[in-house]
Amino acid sequence: MGTTLHTLQGPAGAKRNRKRVGRGKGSGHGETAGKGTKGQKARTGHHGARKGFEGGQMPLQRRLPKRGFKNPFRREVVVVNVGALGERFSDGVVDLDRLRDAGMVPRAAKLVKILGEGELPHPLTVRAHLFSKSALEKIAKAGGRAETLAERPVPATEQGGSAPV
């Protein structure tokens, strides 16, 4: 007869009784229950020190100086230079999708600003959220157009403040 569900067994030694500590000297785990004598590790409630605890020494995160702050209202803007547009694109409309496909703007970028570094040798229609004055001049000088996209309003909860009631 082959193996069936009711004849299955674990390997020898796989099934063991749990260790019952503090149940008398004769058990070998009585009296101090395997915790040794005294000290912090022998006390109840000791399950390893909390994160960053250094045995009473001033912990590293408190010894290091704290500097600056993180502005919860900051706007993260990805910048692209006009010269880079001239090198990558020869004609047509340059919008966020084309910039992302060319690897010039990360997929998660919310705002894109075009700066005036470099030259634009041919006309392009550029669509972005923000433009510098010099970028607008260079795009117009090359015979192109700069179209400003509307910024997506950021909810107050995403900005770090509380949502309006």
TITITOR-267360 format. One record per residue (C-alpha): residue in one letter; x, y, z; residue number from 0. Coordinates in nm, 3 decimals, always signed. Layout:
BEGIN
('A',(X,Y,Z),NUM)
...
//
This chain:
BEGIN
('M',(+0.000,+0.000,+0.000),0)
('G',(+0.134,+0.349,-0.090),1)
('T',(+0.158,+0.663,+0.119),2)
('T',(-0.178,+0.809,+0.217),3)
('L',(-0.268,+1.117,+0.420),4)
('H',(-0.337,+0.925,+0.741),5)
('T',(+0.003,+0.748,+0.732),6)
('L',(+0.217,+1.064,+0.688),7)
('Q',(+0.458,+1.142,+0.975),8)
('G',(+0.726,+1.402,+1.035),9)
('P',(+1.092,+1.295,+1.058),10)
('A',(+1.224,+1.168,+1.394),11)
('G',(+1.277,+1.454,+1.639),12)
('A',(+1.057,+1.698,+1.447),13)
('K',(+0.789,+1.704,+1.716),14)
('R',(+0.920,+1.829,+2.050),15)
('N',(+0.752,+1.946,+2.368),16)
('R',(+0.794,+2.314,+2.452),17)
('K',(+1.055,+2.415,+2.712),18)
('R',(+0.877,+2.474,+3.046),19)
('V',(+1.103,+2.697,+3.255),20)
('G',(+1.076,+2.784,+3.624),21)
('R',(+0.914,+2.451,+3.720),22)
('G',(+1.156,+2.330,+3.988),23)
('K',(+1.525,+2.247,+4.021),24)
('G',(+1.482,+1.890,+3.902),25)
('S',(+1.380,+2.005,+3.555),26)
('G',(+1.718,+2.169,+3.493),27)
('H',(+1.539,+2.493,+3.404),28)
('G',(+1.410,+2.592,+3.746),29)
('E',(+1.506,+2.871,+3.986),30)
('T',(+1.645,+3.138,+3.747),31)
('A',(+1.468,+2.980,+3.446),32)
('G',(+1.776,+2.977,+3.222),33)
('K',(+1.837,+3.352,+3.259),34)
('G',(+2.151,+3.335,+3.472),35)
('T',(+2.193,+3.548,+3.782),36)
('K',(+2.067,+3.906,+3.814),37)
('G',(+2.139,+4.186,+3.566),38)
('Q',(+1.926,+4.365,+3.311),39)
('K',(+1.882,+4.058,+3.091),40)
('A',(+1.739,+3.856,+3.381),41)
('R',(+1.458,+4.103,+3.450),42)
('T',(+1.100,+4.067,+3.338),43)
('G',(+1.002,+4.257,+3.030),44)
('H',(+1.353,+4.249,+2.885),45)
('H',(+1.315,+4.146,+2.522),46)
('G',(+1.625,+4.320,+2.387),47)
('A',(+1.691,+4.692,+2.422),48)
('R',(+1.494,+4.939,+2.211),49)
('K',(+1.638,+5.062,+1.882),50)
('G',(+1.922,+5.307,+1.931),51)
('F',(+1.976,+5.212,+2.298),52)
('E',(+2.345,+5.204,+2.387),53)
('G',(+2.337,+5.078,+2.743),54)
('G',(+2.291,+5.420,+2.903),55)
('Q',(+2.558,+5.590,+2.690),56)
('M',(+2.422,+5.893,+2.502),57)
('P',(+2.289,+5.740,+2.177),58)
('L',(+2.430,+5.840,+1.840),59)
('Q',(+2.108,+6.004,+1.720),60)
('R',(+2.121,+6.238,+2.022),61)
('R',(+2.497,+6.304,+2.004),62)
('L',(+2.491,+6.430,+1.645),63)
('P',(+2.399,+6.794,+1.581),64)
('K',(+2.067,+6.869,+1.420),65)
('R',(+2.078,+7.121,+1.133),66)
('G',(+1.826,+7.293,+0.912),67)
('F',(+1.471,+7.192,+0.840),68)
('K',(+1.267,+7.042,+0.559),69)
('N',(+1.021,+7.288,+0.411),70)
('P',(+0.682,+7.111,+0.391),71)
('F',(+0.563,+7.362,+0.127),72)
('R',(+0.854,+7.321,-0.116),73)
('R',(+0.782,+7.272,-0.486),74)
('E',(+1.007,+7.016,-0.650),75)
('V',(+1.081,+7.139,-1.001),76)
('V',(+1.276,+6.942,-1.263),77)
('V',(+1.483,+7.168,-1.489),78)
('V',(+1.573,+7.115,-1.856),79)
('N',(+1.799,+7.347,-2.055),80)
('V',(+1.710,+7.485,-2.398),81)
('G',(+2.042,+7.353,-2.535),82)
('A',(+1.952,+6.998,-2.432),83)
('L',(+1.618,+7.033,-2.615),84)
('G',(+1.802,+7.147,-2.929),85)
('E',(+2.033,+6.843,-2.915),86)
('R',(+1.758,+6.584,-2.855),87)
('F',(+1.468,+6.712,-3.065),88)
('S',(+1.483,+6.831,-3.424),89)
('D',(+1.122,+6.932,-3.482),90)
('G',(+0.763,+6.917,-3.362),91)
('V',(+0.606,+6.959,-3.022),92)
('V',(+0.814,+6.887,-2.711),93)
('D',(+0.580,+6.806,-2.422),94)
('L',(+0.618,+6.617,-2.094),95)
('D',(+0.561,+6.276,-2.257),96)
('R',(+0.837,+6.331,-2.512),97)
('L',(+1.072,+6.459,-2.239),98)
('R',(+1.000,+6.148,-2.029),99)
('D',(+1.050,+5.915,-2.327),100)
('A',(+1.386,+6.082,-2.399),101)
('G',(+1.489,+6.026,-2.035),102)
('M',(+1.525,+6.398,-1.963),103)
('V',(+1.251,+6.410,-1.697),104)
('P',(+1.167,+6.146,-1.434),105)
('R',(+0.824,+5.980,-1.460),106)
('A',(+0.723,+6.114,-1.117),107)
('A',(+0.808,+6.478,-1.202),108)
('K',(+0.517,+6.710,-1.121),109)
('L',(+0.665,+7.039,-1.243),110)
('V',(+0.909,+7.102,-1.531),111)
('K',(+1.092,+7.429,-1.590),112)
('I',(+1.282,+7.518,-1.907),113)
('L',(+1.602,+7.719,-1.850),114)
('G',(+1.797,+7.924,-2.106),115)
('E',(+2.138,+7.750,-2.096),116)
('G',(+2.264,+7.664,-2.447),117)
('E',(+2.133,+7.746,-2.794),118)
('L',(+1.825,+7.632,-2.985),119)
('P',(+1.921,+7.594,-3.355),120)
('H',(+1.571,+7.518,-3.490),121)
('P',(+1.209,+7.605,-3.406),122)
('L',(+1.031,+7.391,-3.147),123)
('T',(+0.696,+7.416,-2.973),124)
('V',(+0.780,+7.356,-2.607),125)
('R',(+0.514,+7.279,-2.347),126)
('A',(+0.617,+7.302,-1.982),127)
('H',(+0.492,+7.439,-1.651),128)
('L',(+0.754,+7.715,-1.611),129)
('F',(+1.001,+7.904,-1.833),130)
('S',(+1.287,+8.138,-1.749),131)
('K',(+1.302,+8.474,-1.933),132)
('S',(+1.614,+8.373,-2.123),133)
('A',(+1.452,+8.042,-2.229),134)
('L',(+1.146,+8.229,-2.363),135)
('E',(+1.373,+8.465,-2.559),136)
('K',(+1.579,+8.182,-2.712),137)
('I',(+1.273,+7.977,-2.810),138)
('A',(+1.113,+8.285,-2.974),139)
('K',(+1.443,+8.379,-3.147),140)
('A',(+1.462,+8.029,-3.301),141)
('G',(+1.108,+8.074,-3.436),142)
('G',(+0.940,+7.838,-3.190),143)
('R',(+0.663,+7.874,-2.932),144)
('A',(+0.658,+7.832,-2.555),145)
('E',(+0.326,+7.706,-2.416),146)
('T',(+0.275,+7.717,-2.041),147)
('L',(+0.095,+7.420,-1.885),148)
('A',(-0.131,+7.470,-1.585),149)
('E',(+0.018,+7.357,-1.256),150)
('R',(-0.175,+7.081,-1.083),151)
('P',(-0.305,+7.225,-0.755),152)
('V',(-0.145,+7.032,-0.470),153)
('P',(-0.392,+6.934,-0.195),154)
('A',(-0.316,+7.082,+0.147),155)
('T',(-0.270,+6.735,+0.296),156)
('E',(+0.006,+6.660,+0.041),157)
('Q',(+0.177,+6.992,+0.120),158)
('G',(+0.217,+6.902,+0.484),159)
('G',(-0.061,+7.123,+0.618),160)
('S',(-0.408,+7.016,+0.718),161)
('A',(-0.693,+6.984,+0.471),162)
('P',(-0.943,+7.271,+0.461),163)
('V',(-1.267,+7.201,+0.644),164)
//
